[in-house]
Amino acid sequence: MRFFLPRVLLALCLLIGAAIYALYARPAGIPVLNYHQINDHNKSVLTVSSLQFAAQMDYLAASGYHTITVAELADALEKGRPLPEKPVLLTFDDGYQDNYDIAYPILKAHGMKAVIFLITDYVSRYPNYLTWEEVRDMGQNGIEFGSHTLNHVDLTTCTAPEELQKQLVNSKAALEWRLDRPVTFLAYPCGSRNRTVIEALKAAGYQGAFTVDTGIDRPGDNMYELRRIPIFGGNSHTLLRFKIRLTCPYLAAFLGNIQTNLKTAGFPRLARLVPAP
């Protein structure tokens, strides 16, 4: 009898999750995948191994997905312009060195595009981050770049308007100067934003921005609160987990929230029963 209640709760979670997925998983959306580090030595929740990343890119290619640019995503969402079959946007936050050493060769081998959101003050300054030479090399071979602010500050904590403007304008200007091309998208550090931040983004000339809210993007969505599918957040990254997150992002997010809430409430054993991908 002691296992009866957890099993009932698990079944209830799965039923609710399935209902939410059935409600939200409409086929018209565009998935935007969110990565950070790709290497074999870090074991943090932000890291995907090189083998798993290669397997994920193999799966996307074999399944007929076509990587797109940020501009193509924006044109589809705002202007209804057509995209290739099964479009997907690959994004990387922070600008880690392994994005060049490991992810970039795998992307090149598949002819895939991606966008990296750089913490511009970290470039060519810290050993675990990209250099401007590497950024320029990637920029010539299908990789785009956007802003992740100057130093990864929570933008909602910038109480002085000039500090907020500095984070947005100076990071954008640095990228445009180094790359000699317009930079019009930003990824919010930790997904933090509010109305003041969004208005400042518009004033600084950004066309849109990405959150860490899980979901897919559809025409008519707020361009300054674009959703992504996190391909991180766990110490075990498998191809099955990737497939579930790619095709069922809302179900994955729902089960993950249930698991987190159970842990927070002091029920770790019950949380382990929730199959959160």
N, C-alpha and C positions, 0 to 999 in steps of 0.2 A: 504493500500500500504506500510505502514512503516514496516510491518512484512514480506513483500515479499522477500526483499533482504536477510535477515538472513536465511529464509527457503531455498532459492535457494543455498546459501553457505553451509548450513548444508547438503542438498541433494548432493551437489558436493563433500563435504568431505566424505560422506558415500560411494559414487561411487568410488572415488579414493582409499579409504581405502579398499573397497572390491576387487578392481583390484590388489592392492598390496598384499593383503592376498592370493588371488588366484595364484599370481605369486610365492610367497615364501613358502606357507604352504605345503611343500612336506612331505609325511608321514614317511620318513626315519630318521627324527631327533629324538633326545633324549631330553626331557624337563628337565631342572634343575631349581627347584623352589628356590627362595631366600627370606628368612624370616629374621627378627631381633627379636623384642620383642613379646611375647605372654602373655598378661595379661589383666585385666579388669579395671585398674585404669589409665594407661597412655592413652592419647588421641592424641599422635603424629602420624605422617604419617608412622612411623616405626612399629606401634603396631597393632597386630591382637588380637581380644578378644579370650578368652578361648573357648567360645561356637562356634565361627566361625572356629577356628582352628580344633576343634573336628569334626565339620560338614565337613570341607574340607578333613580331613583324612578318615572320613566315606565314603565320595564320592569317593575318590581314591580307597579304598578297595572294595566298592560295584561295581565300574566300571572296576575292573580287573587290576588296575595298580599294578606294583611290584617295590618296592623301591630297589635301587642298591647302591653299594659302589662307592667311587671315583675310586678305582682300576678297578672295572668292567667297569665304564665309559671309563677310559683310554684304557683298553684292547679292548673295542669295537671300539673306535675311531681310535686307532693306529694300531691294529692288526686284526680287523674285527671279533673278537670273538663274538659269539652269546650271546644275552641277553634274559631274560625272556620276555614274552609278555607284551607289554605296560610298558616299563621301565620308571622310573622317579627317579631323584636324588633330595633329600631334603637337602638344605643347610641353615645354620643360621650364620649370621655375628655378631661379637663382643663378644659373650659369656655372655649374660645376665643371671642373677639369675633365671628369670622365665623360661628359657630354661630347667632348671632342675626341678623346682617346678611344672610347668604346662605342657609344651610341652612334656617332657620326659615320664611322665606317660601315656599320650595319645598315644605316639608313641609305647611304650611298649605294651599297650593294643591291638594294631593292629599288633604287630610283625614287626614294620617298622624300617628301617635303616635311618640314617641321618649323616651329617657331620657338625660340628660347627667350624667356623674359629675364633680362639681366639686371642684377644689382650693380649699377654702373660704377660706384666707388670701389667695388671689390675686384673689378676687371684689371688684370696686370698688377694687382697689389698683393693679393693673398695666394699662397701656393695651391690651394685646393680649388681655385677658380680659374676661369678662362683668361687668356691674354687677348689683347686687341688684335694681334696677328692671327690668332686662331679664329677669332670672330670674323675677321675679314675673309679668311680662307673659306669658312663655312658659308658666309654670305654670298660667295661666288658660286656655290654649289647646292642651291636649293634650300638653304636654311635662312629663315627670317629672324629678326630680333625685335623685341619690344621692351618696354620699361617695366622694371620691378622696383622702382624708386632708386634713390641714391644709395641708401644703406638699410633697406628692408625695415623701415619704420612703420608702425601701425599708423596709417594716415589719419585715423579718427582721433589720435592723441595730439595732432598738430593744432594746438589751440591758437597759435598766431597765424594769421592768413599768409604772411610772408614765408613762414616755414613750410606750409603746405604747398605754396606756389614753387618754392625752391625744389622740393622733392619731385614735383611733377615736371616743371619746366626744364630744370637743369639736367635731369636724367634724360629727358627727350632730346635736348640740345646736344648732349654728349654723344648719344647714339647717332644722331643725324650727321654730326660733324665727322665721326669716325667712319661711318658707313656711306656717307654721301647719298642718302636716300631718306624719304619721309618715314617717320615712325609715328604711328597713330593709334597704337593699342598698348594697354597696360594690364598687368595682372596684379591685383591687390595683394600686398603681403598679408598672409593669413586670412585672406578674403575680407578683411575689415574695411567697411565703407559706410558712409551715411550721406545724407542729402548735400551737406556742405562739400564733401569730397567729390561727389559726382558733379556738382556745379563747377568746382574748380577744374576738374578734368575737362569739361566742355570748354571752359574759358582758355585752357592751355592748348586746345587744338586736338585733343584725342577724339577719335571716332567711336571708341568703345573700350570696354574693360572686362576682364574675366574674374570671376569669383572662385571660391572652392565649394560652392553649393553643387551638390550632385544632381545631374540631370542632363538632358539633351536640349539643343537650341532649335527654335522654330521661328518662322517668319512672324513678325509682330512683337517678338520679345524685346525687352529693354536692352539696348546695346551696351549699357553700362553695368549690367548685371547678368552677363552671360554665364551659363552653367558649364561645368566640366565633369568628367568621370575620373575620379582619382584612381590611378594605378599605383597606389601606395597605401599605407595605413595598416599594414600587417606584417608580421615577421615571416610569414609563409606566402610566397608568391608562386602560384601554379598557373598553368595554362587554363585549367578549368575555371579558376577564380577570375582570370582575365576575361574569358568568354562570357561568364555570367555578368560581370560588371559592364561589359560592352553591350550586351543585348538586353539586359534587365537592370538598368541602373537604379530605377526607383525601388525595385524589390531589394536590391543589394543595400541601398541606403537605409531602407526601413528596417531590415533585419540587423544592420549594423547599429542603428540607434537603439533598438530593443536590447541588444547585447550590452552596449555601453551603459544604458540606464539600469540594467540589472546589476552590473558591476558596481556602479555608483551607489546603488541602494543597498549594497552589502550581500549580494547573492551571486558570488563568483561561480559556484558550481552550476547554478541554473543558467548563468550567462554562457557557460561552455556548451550547453545543449542547443543554443541557438546557432544554426548553420549560417553565420554571416560571412559572405564571400569577400 
